[in-house]
Amino acid sequence: MQEAERALTLWQILHDETDEAHPMSMSTIIARLTQKDIPSQRRSVYSAITALRNHGMDIRYEHRSYYLKHDFS
């Protein structure tokens, strides 16, 4: 259950707080998850990102940071 909760919370963070102009570093992602009472390590965040990508979320990695590509078309 924690994996699903981590993935959904990660999606919410990326959706609400990132875009192409405002990416988020891994350390910030981990801190934000911890603030929401979901302790995480890099490996668990990578797994959550992979799960979200496998379900069609366009999560990009550029300049050592992540963001959710918002499709406004």
TIMI-2910 file (N, C-alpha, C, CB; in pm, 1 decimal, decimal comma, always signed):
<rs>
+----------+----------+----------+----------+----------+----------+----------+----------+----------+----------+----------+----------+------+
!      n_x !      n_y !      n_z !     ca_x !     ca_y !     ca_z !      c_x !      c_y !      c_z !     cb_x !     cb_y !     cb_z ! resn !
+----------+----------+----------+----------+----------+----------+----------+----------+----------+----------+----------+----------+------+
!    +82,0 !   -120,7 !     +0,0 !     +0,0 !     +0,0 !     +0,0 !    +85,4 !   +125,7 !     +0,0 !    -92,8 !     +0,6 !   +120,1 !  Met !
!   +195,8 !   +122,6 !    +72,9 !   +281,3 !   +241,0 !    +79,9 !   +333,7 !   +280,2 !    -58,9 !   +398,8 !   +215,7 !   +175,5 !  Gln !
!   +360,9 !   +181,2 !   -145,8 !   +411,0 !   +212,9 !   -280,0 !   +306,3 !   +289,9 !   -360,4 !   +450,8 !    +83,8 !   -354,6 !  Glu !
!   +181,9 !   +245,4 !   -351,8 !    +74,8 !   +313,9 !   -424,5 !    +54,1 !   +454,5 !   -368,8 !    -56,6 !   +233,3 !   -416,5 !  Ala !
!    +55,0 !   +466,5 !   -236,8 !    +38,5 !   +597,9 !   -175,0 !   +153,1 !   +690,8 !   -213,8 !    +30,3 !   +584,8 !    -22,1 !  Glu !
!   +275,6 !   +636,9 !   -217,5 !   +391,6 !   +716,9 !   -256,3 !   +376,5 !   +765,3 !   -400,8 !   +522,0 !   +635,2 !   -240,0 !  Arg !
!   +337,3 !   +675,6 !   -490,3 !   +323,1 !   +711,8 !   -631,1 !   +215,1 !   +818,2 !   -650,6 !   +290,3 !   +588,0 !   -714,5 !  Ala !
!   +100,3 !   +800,4 !   -584,7 !     -8,0 !   +899,0 !   -599,0 !    +29,7 !  +1034,3 !   -540,2 !   -135,0 !   +847,8 !   -531,8 !  Leu !
!    +97,1 !  +1032,1 !   -426,9 !   +139,6 !  +1157,8 !   -365,6 !   +247,2 !  +1224,4 !   -450,3 !   +191,3 !  +1133,9 !   -222,5 !  Thr !
!   +336,2 !  +1145,9 !   -505,0 !   +438,1 !  +1201,3 !   -594,7 !   +372,5 !  +1266,4 !   -715,9 !   +536,5 !  +1091,3 !   -639,9 !  Leu !
!   +273,4 !  +1198,4 !   -774,1 !   +203,3 !  +1257,7 !   -887,9 !   +141,3 !  +1391,2 !   -848,9 !    +95,0 !  +1162,1 !   -940,6 !  Trp !
!    +77,4 !  +1394,6 !   -732,0 !    +14,1 !  +1518,5 !   -686,9 !   +117,1 !  +1630,5 !   -670,8 !    -59,8 !  +1495,4 !   -554,3 !  Gln !
!   +231,4 !  +1600,4 !   -611,4 !   +337,4 !  +1699,8 !   -593,0 !   +386,1 !  +1750,4 !   -728,3 !   +455,2 !  +1640,1 !   -512,3 !  Ile !
!   +415,8 !  +1658,0 !   -818,1 !   +466,1 !  +1698,9 !   -950,0 !   +360,1 !  +1777,0 !  -1027,5 !   +510,6 !  +1575,6 !  -1031,2 !  Leu !
!   +235,7 !  +1734,8 !  -1017,7 !   +127,1 !  +1804,2 !  -1087,5 !   +107,9 !  +1945,8 !  -1034,8 !     -3,2 !  +1726,0 !  -1073,6 !  His !
!   +109,1 !  +1960,8 !   -903,0 !    +78,8 !  +2089,4 !   -841,5 !   +197,5 !  +2185,4 !   -837,0 !    +28,5 !  +2067,2 !   -703,1 !  Asp !
!   +319,2 !  +2131,6 !   -832,9 !   +434,2 !  +2216,3 !   -803,9 !   +541,2 !  +2223,5 !   -912,3 !   +496,5 !  +2169,9 !   -680,9 !  Glu !
!   +524,3 !  +2147,7 !  -1019,8 !   +628,5 !  +2150,8 !  -1123,5 !   +570,2 !  +2175,7 !  -1261,3 !   +706,6 !  +2020,3 !  -1124,1 !  Thr !
!   +655,7 !  +2222,6 !  -1346,7 !   +631,1 !  +2230,6 !  -1489,8 !   +767,8 !  +2246,9 !  -1555,2 !   +532,7 !  +2349,8 !  -1527,1 !  Asp !
!   +769,5 !  +2268,3 !  -1684,5 !   +895,4 !  +2276,9 !  -1757,8 !   +986,6 !  +2386,4 !  -1702,3 !   +868,0 !  +2302,3 !  -1905,2 !  Glu !
!   +927,9 !  +2495,0 !  -1657,6 !  +1005,9 !  +2607,3 !  -1604,7 !  +1039,8 !  +2592,2 !  -1456,8 !   +930,6 !  +2736,1 !  -1625,7 !  Ala !
!   +974,6 !  +2497,9 !  -1390,0 !   +993,7 !  +2480,3 !  -1245,5 !  +1010,9 !  +2332,8 !  -1210,2 !   +874,6 !  +2539,5 !  -1167,8 !  His !
!  +1122,1 !  +2272,3 !  -1249,4 !  +1145,2 !  +2131,9 !  -1215,0 !  +1182,2 !  +2117,6 !  -1067,5 !  +1256,2 !  +2072,3 !  -1303,5 !  Pro !
!  +1184,0 !  +1993,1 !  -1018,7 !  +1211,6 !  +1967,0 !   -877,4 !  +1323,1 !  +1862,5 !   -865,7 !  +1082,7 !  +1918,7 !   -803,6 !  Met !
!  +1420,5 !  +1891,1 !   -782,9 !  +1531,7 !  +1798,0 !   -762,5 !  +1484,9 !  +1676,8 !   -682,0 !  +1649,2 !  +1868,2 !   -690,5 !  Ser !
!  +1561,9 !  +1570,3 !   -690,6 !  +1529,8 !  +1450,1 !   -614,5 !  +1528,6 !  +1478,4 !   -464,5 !  +1629,7 !  +1339,0 !   -646,3 !  Met !
!  +1624,0 !  +1555,7 !   -416,1 !  +1627,2 !  +1584,2 !   -272,5 !  +1503,5 !  +1662,6 !   -228,8 !  +1754,3 !  +1662,3 !   -236,6 !  Ser !
!  +1454,6 !  +1751,1 !   -312,2 !  +1332,4 !  +1825,2 !   -280,4 !  +1210,7 !  +1734,1 !   -285,2 !  +1313,9 !  +1942,6 !   -377,2 !  Thr !
!  +1206,4 !  +1644,0 !   -382,2 !  +1096,0 !  +1547,2 !   -389,5 !  +1091,5 !  +1464,1 !   -261,8 !  +1111,4 !  +1454,7 !   -513,7 !  Ile !
!  +1206,3 !  +1414,6 !   -218,5 !  +1212,0 !  +1334,0 !    -96,6 !  +1166,5 !  +1416,3 !    +23,8 !  +1354,7 !  +1280,1 !    -73,8 !  Ile !
!  +1209,2 !  +1540,7 !    +31,2 !  +1168,3 !  +1627,9 !   +141,8 !  +1017,4 !  +1652,0 !   +140,5 !  +1243,0 !  +1762,0 !   +134,4 !  Ala !
!   +960,8 !  +1675,6 !    +22,4 !   +816,1 !  +1701,1 !    +12,2 !   +735,7 !  +1576,9 !    +51,1 !   +778,8 !  +1745,2 !   -131,4 !  Arg !
!   +781,5 !  +1458,2 !     +9,4 !   +714,3 !  +1335,1 !    +48,5 !   +721,8 !  +1315,3 !   +200,2 !   +776,5 !  +1214,8 !    -24,4 !  Leu !
!   +837,6 !  +1343,7 !   +256,9 !   +855,4 !  +1330,9 !   +402,1 !   +762,5 !  +1426,2 !   +476,5 !  +1002,0 !  +1358,3 !   +441,3 !  Thr !
!   +745,5 !  +1548,3 !   +424,3 !   +652,5 !  +1644,0 !   +485,1 !   +509,6 !  +1590,4 !   +486,2 !   +657,3 !  +1777,6 !   +410,3 !  Gln !
!   +478,9 !  +1505,0 !   +390,3 !   +345,2 !  +1446,0 !   +381,5 !   +339,6 !  +1308,9 !   +450,4 !   +303,1 !  +1432,6 !   +234,4 !  Lys !
!   +437,0 !  +1284,0 !   +538,7 !   +443,8 !  +1160,1 !   +617,2 !   +461,5 !  +1034,6 !   +532,2 !   +319,3 !  +1146,0 !   +699,9 !  Asp !
!   +535,1 !  +1049,6 !   +422,8 !   +569,1 !   +935,1 !   +338,9 !   +721,6 !   +932,4 !   +325,5 !   +498,3 !   +943,4 !   +197,4 !  Ile !
!   +788,6 !   +871,7 !   +424,8 !   +934,7 !   +866,7 !   +418,4 !   +978,4 !   +790,7 !   +293,8 !   +993,3 !   +800,5 !   +545,7 !  Pro !
!  +1078,2 !   +844,4 !   +225,4 !  +1121,4 !   +786,8 !    +98,3 !  +1271,5 !   +797,2 !    +83,3 !  +1051,9 !   +855,9 !    -18,9 !  Ser !
!  +1322,3 !   +709,7 !     +1,0 !  +1462,1 !   +714,3 !    -39,2 !  +1465,0 !   +722,8 !   -191,2 !  +1542,0 !   +589,1 !    +13,3 !  Gln !
!  +1579,8 !   +753,4 !   -244,7 !  +1591,3 !   +767,5 !   -390,2 !  +1535,1 !   +646,2 !   -464,5 !  +1737,1 !   +788,4 !   -429,2 !  Arg !
!  +1571,0 !   +529,2 !   -418,4 !  +1528,8 !   +406,9 !   -487,6 !  +1376,1 !   +395,7 !   -492,8 !  +1588,2 !   +283,2 !   -417,9 !  Arg !
!  +1308,3 !   +427,7 !   -382,8 !  +1161,9 !   +417,8 !   -381,4 !  +1098,4 !   +526,3 !   -468,2 !  +1108,9 !   +428,0 !   -237,4 !  Ser !
!  +1161,7 !   +643,0 !   -474,8 !  +1109,5 !   +749,1 !   -562,2 !  +1129,4 !   +710,0 !   -709,2 !  +1179,9 !   +885,3 !   -532,0 !  Val !
!  +1245,1 !   +653,0 !   -742,5 !  +1266,6 !   +605,8 !   -880,2 !  +1160,0 !   +502,6 !   -918,1 !  +1408,8 !   +544,5 !   -895,7 !  Tyr !
!  +1128,1 !   +412,7 !   -826,3 !  +1025,5 !   +311,7 !   -853,5 !   +889,2 !   +376,3 !   -875,8 !  +1017,6 !   +211,1 !   -738,0 !  Ser !
!   +857,4 !   +476,1 !   -795,9 !   +729,8 !   +546,2 !   -811,7 !   +724,1 !   +620,4 !   -945,1 !   +708,1 !   +644,5 !   -695,8 !  Ala !
!   +833,7 !   +683,1 !   -983,7 !   +839,0 !   +752,9 !  -1112,7 !   +819,3 !   +654,3 !  -1226,9 !   +973,2 !   +827,6 !  -1129,2 !  Ile !
!   +885,3 !   +539,8 !  -1218,9 !   +869,7 !   +436,9 !  -1322,2 !   +725,7 !   +388,9 !  -1329,8 !   +963,1 !   +318,3 !  -1294,7 !  Thr !
!   +663,3 !   +364,7 !  -1215,1 !   +522,9 !   +321,0 !  -1213,0 !   +432,0 !   +425,1 !  -1277,1 !   +477,3 !   +293,4 !  -1068,8 !  Ala !
!   +452,9 !   +551,4 !  -1242,5 !   +370,7 !   +658,4 !  -1300,9 !   +392,2 !   +668,8 !  -1451,2 !   +402,5 !   +793,0 !  -1234,3 !  Leu !
!   +516,6 !   +658,8 !  -1495,8 !   +544,6 !   +662,3 !  -1639,8 !   +477,9 !   +545,0 !  -1710,6 !   +696,5 !   +660,1 !  -1665,5 !  Arg !
!   +480,6 !   +427,3 !  -1647,2 !   +417,2 !   +308,8 !  -1706,2 !   +265,9 !   +324,2 !  -1717,9 !   +449,5 !   +185,4 !  -1623,2 !  Asn !
!   +209,4 !   +416,1 !  -1641,4 !    +65,7 !   +443,7 !  -1648,4 !    +34,8 !   +570,6 !  -1727,9 !     +8,3 !   +456,0 !  -1508,1 !  His !
!   +131,0 !   +614,2 !  -1807,1 !   +106,0 !   +722,1 !  -1901,7 !   +140,5 !   +862,6 !  -1856,9 !    -32,4 !   +720,0 !  -1937,5 !  Gly !
!   +194,8 !   +878,7 !  -1737,7 !   +232,1 !  +1012,4 !  -1691,7 !   +362,1 !  +1053,9 !  -1760,4 !   +247,6 !  +1016,1 !  -1536,2 !  Met !
!   +363,2 !  +1173,8 !  -1812,9 !   +479,4 !  +1225,3 !  -1886,0 !   +571,1 !  +1299,3 !  -1788,3 !   +434,9 !  +1319,7 !  -2003,1 !  Asp !
!   +649,6 !  +1222,1 !  -1713,9 !   +743,0 !  +1279,2 !  -1618,2 !   +878,4 !  +1291,5 !  -1686,3 !   +752,5 !  +1192,5 !  -1488,6 !  Ile !
!   +927,6 !  +1411,8 !  -1691,7 !  +1053,4 !  +1441,2 !  -1760,6 !  +1166,8 !  +1461,7 !  -1661,0 !  +1038,3 !  +1565,2 !  -1849,3 !  Arg !
!  +1287,8 !  +1432,5 !  -1706,5 !  +1408,8 !  +1453,2 !  -1625,7 !  +1504,6 !  +1537,7 !  -1708,4 !  +1475,4 !  +1315,9 !  -1583,1 !  Tyr !
!  +1531,2 !  +1657,4 !  -1661,9 !  +1622,7 !  +1748,0 !  -1730,5 !  +1701,3 !  +1826,7 !  -1627,3 !  +1546,2 !  +1843,4 !  -1825,9 !  Glu !
!  +1827,0 !  +1844,0 !  -1652,9 !  +1912,9 !  +1924,7 !  -1565,8 !  +1906,7 !  +1877,6 !  -1420,2 !  +1872,7 !  +2072,0 !  -1574,3 !  His !
!  +1907,3 !  +1745,6 !  -1403,0 !  +1909,6 !  +1682,6 !  -1271,1 !  +1784,5 !  +1710,1 !  -1188,4 !  +2030,0 !  +1729,2 !  -1195,4 !  Arg !
!  +1673,3 !  +1736,8 !  -1255,5 !  +1546,3 !  +1763,2 !  -1187,2 !  +1430,8 !  +1701,9 !  -1265,7 !  +1524,2 !  +1915,2 !  -1169,1 !  Ser !
!  +1319,3 !  +1683,8 !  -1198,4 !  +1200,7 !  +1621,9 !  -1257,9 !  +1085,7 !  +1721,6 !  -1266,3 !  +1157,9 !  +1498,7 !  -1176,6 !  Tyr !
!  +1000,0 !  +1698,9 !  -1365,3 !   +875,6 !  +1775,7 !  -1373,3 !   +773,7 !  +1695,5 !  -1451,4 !   +898,8 !  +1914,6 !  -1439,5 !  Tyr !
!   +648,2 !  +1727,7 !  -1428,5 !   +539,2 !  +1666,2 !  -1501,6 !   +507,8 !  +1754,7 !  -1620,4 !   +414,0 !  +1645,4 !  -1411,5 !  Leu !
!   +516,0 !  +1697,6 !  -1738,5 !   +484,1 !  +1771,2 !  -1860,2 !   +332,8 !  +1788,7 !  -1866,7 !   +538,1 !  +1697,4 !  -1987,5 !  Lys !
!   +289,8 !  +1913,9 !  -1860,0 !   +147,5 !  +1945,9 !  -1865,6 !   +107,9 !  +1962,9 !  -2011,5 !   +114,7 !  +2074,5 !  -1783,1 !  His !
!     +3,5 !  +1894,4 !  -2051,0 !    -46,5 !  +1902,6 !  -2189,1 !   -167,2 !  +1993,6 !  -2189,5 !    -82,8 !  +1761,1 !  -2246,5 !  Asp !
!   -147,9 !  +2113,0 !  -2243,2 !   -256,2 !  +2211,8 !  -2244,9 !   -326,6 !  +2221,0 !  -2380,3 !   -201,8 !  +2347,6 !  -2207,4 !  Phe !
!   -305,2 !  +2121,8 !  -2464,3 !   -369,0 !  +2127,5 !  -2596,9 !   -508,7 !  +2074,0 !  -2594,9 !   -288,5 !  +2051,0 !  -2697,8 !  Ser !
+----------+----------+----------+----------+----------+----------+----------+----------+----------+----------+----------+----------+------+
</rs>
